[in-house]
Amino acid sequence: MLKKPPETVAAVDLGSNSFHMIVCSLANGNLQTLDRLKEMVRLASGLDKKNYLDSNTQERALECLERFGQRIRNFPPESVRVVGTSTLRQAKNSQQFLDKAEKALNHPIHIISGIEEARLIYQGVAHSLGSNANLRLVMDIGGGSTEYIIGSGDTPRVKESTPMGCVLVSNAFFKDGKLSKDAFTQATLFAAQQLEPIQKQFQRKNWDEAIGASGSLKAIDKVLEAKNWSNNGITMEGLEHLVAHLTQCNHVNELNLPELDPERLPVFPGGVAIVYATFKSLGIEQMTVSDGALREGLIQDLLGRLYDHDIRSATVQALADRYHIDKEHAARVKQTIGYILEQLGEDFCGPNHEDVVQFLNWAADLHEIGQDIAHSQYHKHSAYIIENGDFAGFSRQDQILLSTVVKSHRRKFPRSLFNELPSPWNIDAPTLTLILRLSVLLHRNRQEHDKPDFKISLTKSKIRLQFPDDWLAQAPLTHADLIQEADYLKSAGFKLEFS
């Protein structure tokens, strides 16, 4: 936990349609919104057929982020969270864009999964509405994906992310703004197909109230109210009027709907098709619209990290339980990690020291979860689960880092894996792995006994261990393990010395 939380915090959501930023003051755990910025970038429109993000769209996005960066560039790193969603999940050249985008903002950008996006959206909605006992269905339409969540209070129970969004559907079925009854029917059928696998879970009998959270749903809500097609949020009756009007026009420029932002026109029909299909498939009659969404959820998640309620630690403990890990063994490994880090000092890994401690402890807790699948090559099974699972609170980069450290904690030391990690982990992660490897090795016999008071020094390529006199002679198995470890590390360019 930080000794003194920052006075100002910010969250940035790089969505597939719009980029959003929220800046809040923070005093005694209470938030007050200072700034909200939103720009329609339409990132999803820049994806070509091979899922590469074109240069014009990248340029448009970077210009927006330069403007956002003016506001938050000098904020402390721990006070800002920036995430990318559907389009950046898909884009094959997303890392090339992220390198430039991080320079514009001066903060790291984390790509989150659709399920993590759903969890954060629910947190944002729940916080904006306050607590009640109802089971809520929350729906959020993005540019490239639509999330559905059922939860109560601030706890999401069921989360799904579907590969349809207002940009994607508008580009596919209403190209260049052209409208027709047949195109709308096809768009609605496409959306219904995406909903088919989750229809049973999310149908009307499983929740008490429906809540929408996104620009598309807010826009539809405003139009229905302005036209007197609905006076109580979005209703099925109101949608029928809107669909009838939309399918009588030949182009979005003919819609002439009050309260509809001209910037939203190109993606409005796709949003309507998704909402209409959702109401029909799930049996929704009425939906209210919330101000809270992904960025508000990010702020709540950030507060958890600042005040020692990091959802990621709870996720790790839940996984440890699920995969029946030996918690006493994990605790001994963590104790030795702490002993090593204490000797290396707080300057170890510089400003990343707190993150290093956190990731090493998580790695110690999870390094053996693969044994629940098979003992042979269990470190590879552990790494696969960590990289590919739905881990609440973790970004894609978090999971890849943790997976890489766990995969490399025994046997061969695959140096090339670390080169693919984003900065600064491409430099720091090999050292993290060395610490985990040695901590696991020193507890390989899994016996409860005091560790020897060894000394350790660690440079870029040299590790020196010094044990008490005669200790290695009395621990021949550990001595043999260290000889083998020195061999593994030598092939990766490290020198392990011990006495």
C-alpha positions as MATLAB code, in Angstrom:
seq = 'MLKKPPETVAAVDLGSNSFHMIVCSLANGNLQTLDRLKEMVRLASGLDKKNYLDSNTQERALECLERFGQRIRNFPPESVRVVGTSTLRQAKNSQQFLDKAEKALNHPIHIISGIEEARLIYQGVAHSLGSNANLRLVMDIGGGSTEYIIGSGDTPRVKESTPMGCVLVSNAFFKDGKLSKDAFTQATLFAAQQLEPIQKQFQRKNWDEAIGASGSLKAIDKVLEAKNWSNNGITMEGLEHLVAHLTQCNHVNELNLPELDPERLPVFPGGVAIVYATFKSLGIEQMTVSDGALREGLIQDLLGRLYDHDIRSATVQALADRYHIDKEHAARVKQTIGYILEQLGEDFCGPNHEDVVQFLNWAADLHEIGQDIAHSQYHKHSAYIIENGDFAGFSRQDQILLSTVVKSHRRKFPRSLFNELPSPWNIDAPTLTLILRLSVLLHRNRQEHDKPDFKISLTKSKIRLQFPDDWLAQAPLTHADLIQEADYLKSAGFKLEFS';
ca = [
       0.000    0.000    0.000;
       1.165    3.522   -0.788;
       2.072    5.587    2.280;
       0.136    8.520    0.864;
      -2.424    7.977   -1.901;
      -2.301   10.470   -4.784;
      -4.550   13.529   -4.649;
      -5.732   13.022   -8.233;
      -6.442    9.815  -10.167;
      -7.364    9.155  -13.793;
      -8.657    6.359  -16.016;
      -8.500    6.161  -19.800;
     -10.548    3.724  -21.898;
      -9.314    3.194  -25.473;
     -12.566    1.831  -26.852;
     -13.244    0.637  -30.380;
     -15.577    3.574  -31.056;
     -14.627    6.300  -28.559;
     -11.704    7.127  -26.295;
     -12.777    8.266  -22.828;
     -10.866    9.827  -19.956;
     -12.061   10.610  -16.446;
     -10.003   12.577  -13.905;
     -11.041   12.615  -10.224;
      -9.757   14.204   -7.034;
      -9.193   11.752   -4.204;
      -9.471   12.776   -0.548;
      -9.873   10.253    2.289;
     -11.050    7.629   -0.174;
     -13.777    9.914   -1.597;
     -13.896   10.751   -5.300;
     -14.977   13.924   -7.043;
     -15.001   14.116  -10.823;
     -12.840   16.950  -12.134;
     -12.743   16.234  -15.888;
     -14.415   14.028  -18.458;
     -13.043   13.898  -21.987;
     -14.422   11.883  -24.879;
     -13.457   11.703  -28.529;
     -14.926    9.489  -31.233;
     -11.887    7.845  -32.793;
     -13.608    4.793  -34.359;
     -10.589    2.572  -33.911;
     -12.549   -0.480  -35.132;
     -13.074    1.148  -38.542;
      -9.306    1.063  -39.067;
      -9.011   -2.735  -38.955;
      -8.444   -4.277  -42.384;
      -9.481   -7.799  -43.424;
      -6.261   -9.221  -41.981;
      -6.803   -7.408  -38.656;
      -4.093   -4.783  -39.107;
      -4.804   -1.280  -37.821;
      -4.270    1.172  -40.677;
      -1.922    4.148  -40.347;
      -4.610    6.846  -40.767;
      -6.630    5.473  -37.851;
      -3.498    5.141  -35.747;
      -2.651    8.772  -36.487;
      -6.159    9.920  -35.541;
      -5.964    7.932  -32.297;
      -2.499    9.284  -31.427;
      -3.626   12.881  -31.947;
      -6.427   12.250  -29.439;
      -4.003   10.676  -26.961;
      -1.628   13.638  -27.275;
      -4.518   15.830  -26.113;
      -5.365   13.433  -23.273;
      -1.672   13.280  -22.415;
      -1.521   17.032  -21.822;
      -3.843   16.465  -18.846;
      -2.266   13.359  -17.271;
       1.299   13.102  -18.601;
       2.845   14.215  -15.315;
       0.584   12.185  -13.003;
       2.437    9.591  -10.846;
       2.359    6.123  -12.482;
       0.289    4.557   -9.685;
      -2.487    7.165  -10.103;
      -3.453    6.314  -13.699;
      -4.966    3.247  -15.385;
      -5.206    3.010  -19.160;
      -6.824    0.048  -20.928;
      -7.465   -1.020  -24.492;
     -10.426   -3.182  -25.476;
     -11.812   -5.122  -28.447;
      -9.931   -3.569  -31.398;
      -6.581   -3.606  -29.616;
      -7.251   -7.221  -28.618;
      -7.704   -8.095  -32.289;
      -5.145   -5.912  -34.058;
      -2.080   -7.902  -35.081;
       0.024   -4.736  -35.010;
      -1.373   -3.457  -31.713;
       2.071   -3.446  -30.048;
       3.401   -1.086  -32.715;
       0.517    1.296  -31.953;
       0.848    0.851  -28.166;
       4.524    1.861  -28.229;
       3.569    5.226  -29.755;
       0.399    5.602  -27.672;
       2.290    5.060  -24.394;
       4.720    7.815  -25.355;
       1.802   10.167  -26.047;
       0.240    9.503  -22.630;
       3.471    8.817  -20.713;
       1.666    5.878  -19.055;
       1.512    2.143  -19.823;
      -1.546    0.802  -21.664;
      -2.939   -2.596  -20.696;
      -5.071   -4.717  -23.020;
      -7.949   -6.379  -21.164;
     -10.039   -9.405  -22.127;
     -13.749   -9.144  -22.905;
     -14.588  -10.834  -19.601;
     -12.384   -8.400  -17.644;
     -14.013   -5.550  -19.573;
     -17.420   -6.890  -18.491;
     -16.320   -7.031  -14.837;
     -15.075   -3.428  -14.914;
     -18.219   -2.183  -16.680;
     -20.343   -3.779  -13.963;
     -18.217   -2.118  -11.255;
     -18.732    1.272  -12.911;
     -22.493    0.799  -13.227;
     -22.882   -0.582   -9.696;
     -20.957    2.354   -8.235;
     -23.019    4.936  -10.127;
     -26.355    3.359   -9.112;
     -25.567    2.555   -5.490;
     -26.441   -0.718   -3.813;
     -29.760   -2.525   -3.900;
     -30.821   -6.137   -3.609;
     -31.984   -6.491   -7.212;
     -30.358   -8.806   -9.706;
     -29.258   -6.529  -12.524;
     -28.693   -7.285  -16.170;
     -26.098   -4.784  -17.419;
     -25.483   -4.315  -21.144;
     -22.703   -2.217  -22.695;
     -22.304   -1.761  -26.450;
     -18.770   -0.902  -27.559;
     -17.428   -0.365  -31.035;
     -16.200   -3.954  -31.446;
     -17.841   -5.972  -28.662;
     -20.930   -5.981  -26.466;
     -20.765   -7.076  -22.841;
     -23.570   -8.627  -20.773;
     -23.364   -9.052  -17.007;
     -25.782  -10.237  -14.322;
     -24.927   -9.176  -10.787;
     -26.251   -7.859   -7.507;
     -24.837   -5.010   -5.416;
     -21.234   -4.576   -6.513;
     -20.712   -8.273   -7.323;
     -20.942   -9.541  -10.925;
     -22.148  -13.154  -11.062;
     -22.253  -13.988  -14.771;
     -20.107  -12.186  -17.374;
     -20.046  -12.525  -21.154;
     -18.466  -10.611  -24.021;
     -19.826  -11.025  -27.563;
     -17.917  -10.117  -30.772;
     -20.368   -7.487  -32.021;
     -20.259   -3.727  -31.610;
     -21.832   -0.621  -33.142;
     -18.852    0.052  -35.443;
     -18.445   -3.564  -36.504;
     -22.174   -4.095  -37.245;
     -22.597   -0.702  -38.945;
     -19.585   -1.309  -41.214;
     -20.745   -4.833  -42.079;
     -24.447   -4.165  -42.783;
     -24.871   -0.402  -43.311;
     -21.808    0.360  -45.411;
     -21.360    4.051  -46.279;
     -24.487    4.834  -44.235;
     -26.907    3.034  -46.585;
     -30.100    1.784  -44.926;
     -32.729   -0.768  -45.952;
     -35.238   -3.089  -44.340;
     -33.315   -6.117  -45.579;
     -29.976   -4.809  -44.221;
     -31.557   -4.189  -40.812;
     -33.050   -7.689  -40.798;
     -29.645   -9.198  -41.606;
     -27.919   -7.087  -38.925;
     -30.490   -8.134  -36.317;
     -30.129  -11.792  -37.310;
     -26.334  -11.523  -36.969;
     -26.708  -10.038  -33.472;
     -29.215  -12.717  -32.480;
     -26.733  -15.398  -33.598;
     -24.072  -13.923  -31.301;
     -26.579  -14.018  -28.427;
     -27.751  -17.580  -29.085;
     -25.109  -19.329  -26.906;
     -25.827  -17.058  -23.901;
     -29.574  -16.590  -24.410;
     -30.628  -19.113  -21.759;
     -28.299  -17.658  -19.087;
     -29.378  -14.061  -19.637;
     -33.107  -14.393  -20.333;
     -35.669  -12.356  -18.424;
     -36.411  -14.799  -15.601;
     -32.781  -14.598  -14.366;
     -32.733  -10.895  -13.397;
     -34.946   -8.136  -11.934;
     -33.949   -4.993  -13.850;
     -32.086   -4.177  -17.061;
     -29.513   -1.376  -17.223;
     -27.667   -0.023  -20.235;
     -24.241    1.586  -20.157;
     -22.677    3.044  -23.292;
     -22.875    5.863  -25.807;
     -25.117    3.832  -28.130;
     -27.664    3.106  -25.419;
     -27.593    6.703  -24.146;
     -28.150    7.949  -27.708;
     -31.113    5.602  -28.252;
     -32.579    6.611  -24.887;
     -32.363   10.336  -25.758;
     -33.928    9.822  -29.202;
     -36.845    7.776  -27.845;
     -37.581   10.395  -25.201;
     -37.287   13.330  -27.627;
     -39.673   11.639  -30.085;
     -42.111   10.677  -27.277;
     -41.696    7.054  -28.285;
     -40.797    6.226  -24.695;
     -40.881    8.153  -21.419;
     -39.332    5.490  -19.224;
     -35.894    4.578  -20.562;
     -35.589    2.274  -23.579;
     -38.736    0.206  -24.120;
     -39.605   -2.497  -26.628;
     -42.492   -0.351  -27.878;
     -40.159    2.615  -28.347;
     -37.639    0.458  -30.208;
     -40.353   -0.752  -32.603;
     -41.082    2.902  -33.513;
     -37.372    3.622  -33.985;
     -36.800    0.525  -36.141;
     -39.834    1.378  -38.306;
     -38.449    4.895  -38.858;
     -34.915    3.645  -39.556;
     -36.032    1.047  -42.128;
     -38.074    3.649  -44.052;
     -34.929    5.718  -44.727;
     -32.364    5.017  -47.424;
     -29.380    6.674  -45.697;
     -28.335    7.699  -42.182;
     -28.363   11.364  -43.302;
     -32.160   11.072  -43.754;
     -32.807    9.895  -40.181;
     -33.355   13.451  -38.882;
     -33.706   12.311  -35.269;
     -33.705   14.884  -32.440;
     -30.967   14.707  -29.789;
     -28.786   12.479  -32.005;
     -25.181   13.686  -32.217;
     -24.164   13.907  -35.919;
     -20.853   12.227  -34.977;
     -22.783    9.126  -33.912;
     -24.804    8.832  -37.151;
     -22.434    6.411  -38.971;
     -22.565    3.857  -36.104;
     -26.120    4.453  -34.888;
     -27.881    1.777  -37.035;
     -25.513   -0.954  -35.819;
     -26.184    0.012  -32.208;
     -29.958   -0.059  -32.789;
     -29.744   -3.522  -34.413;
     -27.786   -4.902  -31.415;
     -30.243   -3.425  -28.896;
     -33.296   -4.599  -30.846;
     -31.907   -8.155  -31.150;
     -31.009   -8.155  -27.442;
     -34.493   -7.050  -26.347;
     -36.105   -9.744  -28.522;
     -33.666  -12.553  -27.645;
     -33.602  -11.934  -23.878;
     -37.230  -10.873  -23.428;
     -36.441   -7.319  -22.253;
     -39.373   -4.897  -22.096;
     -37.672   -1.894  -20.483;
     -34.091   -0.752  -19.792;
     -32.823    2.258  -17.841;
     -29.517    3.871  -18.791;
     -26.656    4.475  -16.351;
     -23.895    7.088  -16.435;
     -21.358    4.619  -15.034;
     -19.315    2.504  -17.446;
     -15.827    1.079  -18.019;
     -13.809    4.157  -16.995;
     -15.725    4.498  -13.701;
     -15.051    0.799  -13.096;
     -11.355    1.416  -13.756;
     -11.303    4.191  -11.158;
     -12.939    1.879   -8.585;
     -10.391   -0.835   -9.408;
      -7.562    1.692   -9.055;
      -8.856    2.699   -5.608;
      -8.759   -0.971   -4.592;
      -5.074   -1.127   -5.542;
      -4.304    2.099   -3.685;
      -6.053    0.994   -0.499;
      -4.825   -2.624   -0.352;
      -7.902   -4.262   -1.873;
      -6.317   -5.414   -5.141;
      -8.800   -7.770   -6.830;
      -5.828   -9.559   -8.428;
      -4.683  -10.924   -5.048;
      -8.189  -12.286   -4.397;
      -8.133  -13.889   -7.870;
      -4.801  -15.601   -7.130;
      -6.085  -17.003   -3.827;
      -9.246  -18.305   -5.517;
      -7.103  -20.054   -8.161;
      -4.839  -21.529   -5.497;
      -7.923  -23.032   -3.845;
      -9.394  -24.254   -7.123;
      -6.198  -26.045   -8.150;
      -5.498  -27.453   -4.668;
      -2.024  -26.011   -4.231;
       0.119  -26.848   -1.210;
      -0.299  -23.536    0.622;
       2.327  -24.312    3.270;
       4.908  -24.931    0.549;
       3.892  -21.726   -1.272;
       4.232  -19.798    2.004;
       7.785  -21.138    2.504;
       8.723  -20.133   -1.061;
       7.280  -16.635   -0.486;
       9.187  -16.319    2.773;
      12.445  -17.080    0.966;
      11.557  -14.645   -1.837;
      11.096  -11.984    0.843;
      14.430  -12.940    2.436;
      16.218  -12.542   -0.918;
      14.493   -9.244   -1.757;
      15.402   -7.866    1.673;
      19.073   -8.504    0.935;
      18.836   -6.992   -2.538;
      17.301   -3.819   -1.077;
      14.442   -1.506   -2.086;
      16.445   -0.061   -4.966;
      16.252   -3.475   -6.640;
      14.344   -2.978   -9.939;
      14.029    0.737   -9.079;
      10.504    2.178   -9.326;
       9.104   -1.287  -10.119;
      10.051   -2.697   -6.716;
       6.478   -2.916   -5.392;
       5.276   -4.606   -8.592;
       8.215   -7.035   -8.421;
       7.257   -8.114   -4.886;
       3.619   -8.524   -5.897;
       4.265  -10.559   -9.055;
       6.826  -12.788   -7.320;
       4.361  -13.597   -4.533;
       1.637  -14.371   -7.067;
       4.072  -16.584   -8.999;
       4.932  -18.455   -5.784;
       1.234  -19.040   -5.122;
       0.493  -20.272   -8.668;
       3.671  -21.987   -9.872;
       2.292  -25.464   -9.093;
      -1.338  -25.147  -10.235;
      -0.486  -27.201  -13.346;
       0.038  -30.260  -11.134;
      -3.748  -30.556  -11.001;
      -3.563  -31.446  -14.719;
      -0.382  -33.537  -14.817;
       2.807  -33.755  -12.769;
       5.037  -34.125  -15.819;
       5.875  -30.694  -17.286;
       3.555  -29.130  -14.703;
       5.243  -25.725  -15.045;
       4.042  -25.580  -18.676;
       0.481  -26.472  -17.631;
       0.637  -23.788  -14.919;
       1.821  -21.216  -17.459;
      -0.933  -22.154  -19.937;
      -3.679  -21.722  -17.320;
      -2.251  -18.369  -16.216;
      -1.898  -16.994  -19.741;
      -5.287  -18.157  -21.044;
      -7.624  -18.054  -18.040;
     -10.158  -15.352  -17.194;
      -8.343  -13.681  -14.295;
     -10.327  -10.882  -12.653;
      -8.231   -7.715  -12.354;
      -5.413   -8.897  -14.630;
      -4.653   -7.394  -18.029;
      -3.324   -9.471  -20.906;
       0.178   -8.106  -20.222;
      -0.101   -9.003  -16.514;
      -1.024  -12.585  -17.363;
       1.712  -13.001  -19.966;
       4.328  -11.691  -17.527;
       3.149  -14.002  -14.737;
       2.881  -16.932  -17.142;
       6.424  -16.345  -18.456;
       7.943  -16.240  -14.955;
       6.084  -19.407  -13.901;
       6.928  -21.273  -17.116;
      10.620  -20.480  -16.599;
      10.837  -21.343  -12.900;
      12.376  -24.802  -13.472;
      14.393  -26.785  -15.987;
      15.533  -24.783  -19.037;
      15.728  -21.004  -18.818;
      14.104  -19.837  -22.107;
      15.734  -16.400  -22.488;
      13.892  -15.639  -25.736;
      10.505  -15.583  -23.936;
      11.543  -12.513  -21.958;
      12.556  -10.523  -25.036;
       8.904  -10.501  -26.142;
       7.656   -8.869  -22.919;
       6.866   -5.131  -22.892;
       9.282   -2.723  -21.216;
      10.459   -2.737  -18.424;
       9.674   -6.425  -17.924;
      11.821   -7.553  -20.869;
      14.743   -6.366  -18.683;
      13.422   -7.131  -15.167;
      11.549  -10.419  -15.632;
      14.642  -12.660  -15.999;
      15.817  -11.444  -12.578;
      12.367  -12.116  -11.076;
      12.533  -15.627  -12.492;
      15.997  -16.239  -11.023;
      14.676  -15.294   -7.568;
      11.675  -17.614   -7.944;
      13.860  -20.470   -9.252;
      16.249  -20.250   -6.298;
      13.430  -19.932   -3.760;
      11.686  -23.030   -5.149;
      14.964  -24.959   -5.381;
      15.822  -24.315   -1.715;
      12.473  -25.835   -0.697;
      12.472  -28.782   -3.068;
      12.361  -31.335   -0.254;
       9.143  -29.597    0.950;
      10.131  -30.049    4.602;
       9.195  -27.532    7.276;
      12.531  -26.319    8.560;
      14.321  -23.001    8.914;
      16.093  -21.931    5.767;
      19.835  -21.412    6.130;
      20.986  -17.823    6.653;
      22.519  -17.604    3.204;
      23.825  -14.462    1.561;
      23.004  -13.540   -2.016;
      24.360  -11.026   -4.489;
      22.911  -10.600   -7.939;
      24.154   -8.672  -10.954;
      22.965   -8.774  -14.547;
      24.561  -12.124  -15.312;
      26.090  -13.349  -12.054;
      24.423  -14.840   -8.964;
      26.499  -15.558   -5.881;
      25.131  -17.649   -2.963;
      27.026  -18.105    0.282;
      25.727  -20.641    2.805;
      26.831  -21.179    6.435;
      29.952  -23.326    6.886;
      29.367  -27.043    6.178;
      25.666  -26.467    5.368;
      25.985  -27.734    1.780;
      27.918  -30.789    2.980;
      24.946  -31.649    5.194;
      22.462  -31.030    2.385;
      23.805  -33.144   -0.509;
      20.511  -33.095   -2.464;
      20.366  -29.293   -2.428;
      24.056  -29.241   -3.419;
      23.274  -31.506   -6.378;
      20.274  -29.348   -7.318;
      22.460  -26.230   -7.297;
      25.041  -27.892   -9.563;
      22.259  -28.785  -12.017;
      20.794  -25.273  -11.729;
      24.186  -23.734  -12.526;
      24.210  -25.826  -15.703;
      20.699  -24.670  -16.730;
      21.604  -21.037  -16.093;
      24.956  -21.262  -17.886;
      23.199  -22.116  -21.154;
      21.110  -18.939  -20.695;
      24.184  -16.733  -20.153;
      24.122  -16.610  -16.318;
      26.818  -17.688  -13.898;
      25.659  -19.222  -10.601;
      28.338  -19.545   -7.917;
      27.751  -21.006   -4.459;
      29.812  -22.063   -1.466;
];
